[in-house]
Amino acid sequence: MDNLTHGLLGLAIGALRRPDGARRPQTPGLGPRLQAPGLRWTSPTDRAVLLGCAIAAELPDLDDLLPAADPVLHALATHRGISHALVLSPVWAAVATLLARLVFRRARPLPVLFFSWAAVVFAHLAADLWTGWGTRIFLPFSDRRFSLDYVAVIDPFFTLPLLAGAIAAGLRRWSWRRFLLAGLVVSTAYLGVRIGSRHLLVHRVEAAYPAATRVEVFPALLEATSWRYAAELPDGYEVGRISLDGPPVPAKRHPLPPPLPRHLAENPTVAEALVWARLPLVRTRAEGEAIEVRVADLRYHIDGDPTLEFVVLVDPEGRTLDARLERGGNVRQVWERWRNERRTWDEGEVPVR
């Protein structure tokens, strides 16, 4: 997920710990606003836990700073690599604890360490696992990429309750824990609805395509109740859109990708893109003596056309000459494509093209 969501979720996980201040006797006759200055009812350990959790939830994404042979390998192999593995989570927790105790020196280390570790696992690794991009949490023992397709990498419906809770906690500091936990409860409930919805819709798409060898249902951009789907049929992929209150509506068909020549398939960048793409759409064209290979994943589409492609230029010996990511245009162009799709779907069913 995005870094804002990671940090907010980490902060909310830190609020799960019962604060030391909550166990302190209050001064008779004083209202809650007058009990203590600054962050009401918090000890150094309470504050260090919150800070450590927020830091720990961000640390795995430091792999964005690591070098890679090309942008595609950076996006698919370097990012969400070993830094996102479970085996490294105690290391990130220890780093976050050290940083938090530099600020709050009187904090007890064990509560900070435990909740920082929980923030790494649940606010970062699990949050990435919920998305369609996936993460390799079992490195170095397994290179398999896991993804659950419950929410998009950026999902405002999941993030906004956490953000609202954090803002309210800052404004009403004497009730900070209550607001953070309220945001966590709402976001968790939304995630639960998404999990149940996806399993329901997978069965609905499978029933609509009995000949399909595989069915995938995945989040739609900026949608709470609508999803995208793809069915792998003997003669190709059929992609479309499905809502909780309706049947699958197809948008477009794509042929199954033909086998690539060996020197292209064994190119490290192309191979990594093919491993990542669960529903690959592969196109090639000659560029002089080189071959341009385009690998898209039909889980990411608007109106049936892919919105994310990895483009690799390969020479006759199989070496990478150039590699880049194409996201279907700039932000404005993608936004216009999404708006046009919404307008078309609102008018009725979209015929298969």
C-alpha positions in Angstrom: 0.0 0.0 0.0 1.0 3.6 -0.1 3.3 5.1 2.6 0.6 7.3 4.1 -1.5 4.2 4.8 1.4 2.2 6.2 2.2 5.0 8.7 -1.4 5.6 9.8 -2.0 1.9 10.2 1.2 1.6 12.3 0.1 4.5 14.5 -3.3 2.8 15.1 -1.6 -0.5 15.9 0.5 1.3 18.5 -2.8 2.5 20.1 -3.8 -1.1 20.7 -1.5 -1.1 23.7 -3.2 0.2 26.9 -1.3 3.3 27.8 0.6 3.6 31.1 -1.2 6.9 31.7 -4.5 5.2 31.7 -3.5 3.4 34.9 -2.5 6.6 36.7 -4.9 8.0 39.3 -6.5 11.3 38.2 -6.5 14.4 40.3 -9.9 14.8 42.0 -11.9 17.8 40.9 -10.0 18.3 37.6 -11.5 17.6 34.2 -9.7 15.5 31.6 -8.3 18.5 29.9 -6.5 19.6 33.0 -5.0 16.3 34.1 -1.7 16.6 32.3 -0.1 19.0 29.7 0.7 18.0 26.2 -0.4 14.5 25.2 -2.8 13.7 28.0 -2.4 10.5 30.0 0.8 9.4 28.2 4.1 8.2 29.5 7.4 8.2 27.7 6.8 4.6 26.9 3.4 5.4 25.4 4.8 8.0 23.1 7.8 5.8 22.1 5.4 3.0 21.2 3.4 5.3 18.9 6.5 6.8 17.3 8.2 3.4 17.0 5.1 1.9 15.3 4.8 4.7 12.8 8.5 4.4 12.0 8.5 0.6 11.8 5.5 0.7 9.4 7.6 2.7 6.9 11.0 1.1 7.2 10.6 -1.9 4.7 10.1 0.6 1.9 13.7 1.8 2.2 14.4 -0.7 -0.5 13.2 2.0 -2.9 16.6 3.5 -2.4 18.5 0.4 -3.5 20.0 0.3 -7.0 18.8 -2.1 -9.7 19.9 -2.9 -13.3 16.8 -1.2 -14.7 13.5 0.4 -13.6 11.5 -2.8 -14.3 13.7 -5.0 -12.1 13.7 -2.3 -9.5 9.9 -2.3 -9.4 9.5 -6.1 -9.5 12.6 -7.5 -7.8 14.4 -4.9 -5.7 11.2 -3.3 -4.2 9.2 -5.7 -2.0 12.2 -8.0 -1.9 14.1 -9.2 1.2 13.3 -6.0 3.1 9.6 -7.1 3.0 10.4 -10.6 4.3 9.2 -11.9 7.6 12.7 -12.8 8.6 13.8 -9.2 8.5 10.8 -7.9 10.5 12.6 -8.1 13.9 15.5 -6.1 12.5 13.1 -3.3 11.4 11.4 -3.4 14.8 14.8 -3.1 16.6 15.8 -0.1 14.4 12.4 1.6 15.1 12.8 1.0 18.8 16.3 2.5 18.8 15.1 5.6 17.0 12.0 6.0 19.2 14.2 5.7 22.4 16.5 8.4 21.1 13.6 10.7 21.3 12.0 9.3 24.5 15.0 8.1 26.5 13.0 7.0 29.5 10.8 4.6 27.5 10.9 1.0 28.4 12.3 -0.9 25.4 10.3 -4.2 25.4 6.8 -2.6 24.8 8.3 -0.5 22.1 10.1 -3.5 20.5 7.0 -5.7 20.5 4.5 -3.2 19.1 7.1 -2.0 16.5 7.4 -5.6 15.4 3.6 -5.9 15.2 3.5 -2.7 13.1 6.1 -4.1 10.6 4.1 -7.3 10.2 0.6 -6.0 10.2 0.9 -2.4 9.0 3.4 -3.1 6.2 3.9 -6.7 5.2 0.2 -7.8 5.6 -1.0 -4.5 4.1 1.1 -5.1 1.0 -0.1 -8.7 0.9 -3.7 -7.5 0.7 -3.0 -5.7 -2.6 -2.7 -7.1 -6.0 0.9 -6.2 -6.5 2.0 -8.8 -4.0 5.0 -9.4 -1.8 7.6 -12.1 -1.3 7.2 -12.5 2.5 9.1 -15.9 2.7 12.4 -14.8 1.2 15.1 -16.1 1.3 13.4 -19.5 1.6 10.9 -19.0 -1.2 10.9 -16.5 -4.1 7.1 -16.9 -4.6 5.1 -13.7 -4.7 1.9 -13.7 -2.7 -1.0 -11.3 -3.3 -4.6 -11.4 -2.2 -6.3 -8.7 -4.3 -8.5 -7.4 -1.5 -7.7 -3.7 -1.9 -5.9 -1.5 -4.4 -2.4 -0.2 -3.6 -4.1 3.1 -3.1 -7.5 2.7 -1.5 -9.0 5.9 0.0 -11.9 4.0 1.5 -9.3 2.1 3.7 -7.1 5.1 4.3 -9.5 7.8 5.2 -10.9 6.4 8.4 -7.3 6.0 9.7 -6.5 9.5 8.6 -9.6 10.9 10.2 -8.8 9.1 13.5 -5.2 10.4 13.5 -6.4 14.0 12.9 -9.1 13.7 15.6 -6.5 12.3 18.0 -4.2 15.3 17.3 -7.0 17.8 17.9 -8.6 16.0 20.9 -5.4 14.7 22.6 -7.1 13.7 25.8 -9.0 11.1 23.8 -6.2 10.2 21.3 -6.4 6.5 21.8 -10.2 6.3 21.3 -10.0 8.1 18.0 -7.1 6.1 16.7 -8.8 2.8 17.6 -12.1 4.0 16.0 -10.3 4.6 12.7 -8.7 1.2 13.0 -12.1 -0.5 13.6 -13.7 1.2 10.6 -10.8 0.4 8.3 -10.7 -3.2 9.5 -14.5 -3.6 9.0 -14.1 -2.2 5.4 -11.3 -4.8 4.8 -13.6 -7.5 6.1 -16.3 -6.5 3.7 -13.8 -6.5 0.8 -12.6 -10.0 1.7 -16.1 -11.4 1.8 -17.1 -9.5 -1.4 -14.2 -10.9 -3.4 -14.9 -14.5 -2.4 -18.6 -14.0 -3.3 -17.7 -12.5 -6.7 -15.2 -15.1 -7.6 -17.9 -17.8 -7.3 -20.3 -15.6 -9.3 -17.7 -15.2 -12.2 -16.9 -18.9 -12.1 -20.6 -19.7 -12.5 -20.8 -17.3 -15.5 -17.8 -18.9 -17.2 -17.9 -22.7 -16.6 -15.3 -23.3 -19.3 -12.8 -21.1 -17.6 -9.6 -22.7 -16.4 -8.9 -19.8 -14.0 -10.8 -16.8 -12.7 -9.4 -13.7 -11.1 -11.3 -10.9 -9.4 -9.4 -7.8 -8.4 -10.0 -4.2 -7.1 -11.2 -1.5 -9.5 -9.6 1.9 -9.3 -11.3 4.2 -6.7 -14.3 1.9 -6.4 -15.8 0.5 -3.2 -18.4 -1.9 -4.6 -17.3 -2.6 -8.2 -14.5 -5.0 -9.1 -12.7 -6.1 -12.3 -12.5 -9.7 -13.4 -10.7 -11.9 -15.9 -11.6 -15.4 -17.0 -9.0 -17.5 -18.7 -10.8 -19.5 -21.5 -9.4 -22.0 -24.0 -9.2 -19.4 -26.7 -8.2 -16.4 -24.6 -8.9 -14.0 -21.8 -12.2 -12.3 -21.2 -12.1 -9.3 -19.0 -14.8 -7.1 -17.6 -16.5 -5.6 -14.6 -18.7 -6.9 -11.8 -20.6 -5.2 -9.0 -22.0 -6.7 -5.9 -25.6 -6.1 -7.2 -25.2 -7.5 -10.7 -23.8 -10.2 -13.0 -20.4 -10.1 -14.7 -20.4 -7.7 -17.7 -17.7 -8.4 -20.2 -15.7 -5.6 -21.8 -13.1 -7.1 -24.1 -11.4 -10.4 -25.2 -7.7 -10.9 -25.6 -5.9 -13.9 -27.1 -3.6 -16.0 -25.0 0.0 -14.9 -25.3 2.1 -16.9 -27.7 5.4 -18.5 -26.5 8.3 -16.1 -26.7 11.6 -17.0 -28.4 14.1 -18.4 -26.0 16.4 -15.4 -26.0 13.5 -13.2 -25.1 11.9 -15.4 -22.4 15.2 -15.9 -20.7 16.0 -12.2 -20.5 16.1 -11.5 -16.7 13.8 -8.4 -17.0 11.3 -10.1 -19.3 11.3 -13.2 -17.1 10.7 -11.2 -14.0 7.7 -9.4 -15.6 6.2 -12.7 -16.8 6.5 -14.2 -13.2 4.8 -11.1 -11.8 1.9 -11.0 -14.4 -0.7 -13.6 -13.4 -2.8 -12.8 -16.5 -0.1 -11.8 -19.0 -0.8 -9.9 -22.2 2.5 -10.1 -24.2 3.2 -8.2 -27.4 6.4 -7.9 -29.4 7.6 -5.7 -32.3 10.9 -5.3 -34.1 13.0 -2.2 -33.3 15.8 -2.5 -35.9 17.8 -5.6 -34.9 16.3 -5.5 -31.4 12.9 -6.7 -30.2 10.6 -4.7 -28.0 8.7 -6.9 -25.5 5.6 -5.5 -23.8 4.3 -7.4 -20.8 1.0 -6.3 -19.2 -1.2 -7.9 -16.6 -4.9 -7.9 -17.3 -5.7 -7.5 -13.6 -4.9 -3.9 -14.3 -7.2 -2.7 -17.0 -9.7 0.1 -17.8 -12.5 -0.8 -20.1 -10.6 -4.0 -21.0 -7.3 -2.3 -22.0 -4.3 -2.6 -19.8 -3.2 0.4 -17.8 0.3 -0.9 -16.7 2.9 -2.4 -19.1 6.5 -3.3 -18.6 8.4 -2.5 -21.8 11.8 -4.2 -22.4 14.1 -3.7 -25.5 16.1 -6.8 -26.0 19.1 -7.2 -28.4 19.6 -10.4 -30.5 21.9 -11.9 -27.7 19.1 -11.5 -25.2 20.6 -8.5 -23.3 18.5 -5.6 -22.1 19.0 -2.4 -24.0 16.3 -0.4 -22.3 13.4 -1.0 -19.9 10.6 1.1 -18.5 7.2 1.2 -17.0 4.2 2.6 -18.9 1.1 3.4 -16.8 -1.4 4.0 -19.6 -0.5 7.7 -19.9 0.0 10.5 -17.3 -2.3 10.9 -14.3 -4.7 13.1 -16.2 -5.0 10.7 -19.1 -5.6 7.7 -16.8 -8.2 9.8 -14.9 -10.0 10.6 -18.2 -9.9 7.0 -19.2 -11.5 6.0 -15.9 -14.1 8.7 -16.1 -15.0 7.6 -19.7 -15.3 4.0 -18.6 -17.6 5.0 -15.7 -19.8 7.0 -18.0 -20.0 4.1 -20.4 -20.8 1.6 -17.7 -23.4 3.8 -16.1 -25.3 3.9 -19.5 -25.6 0.1 -19.7 -23.7 -3.0 -20.6 -20.5 -2.8 -22.6 -20.4 -5.2 -25.5 -17.3 -7.5 -25.9 -14.9 -6.1 -28.4 
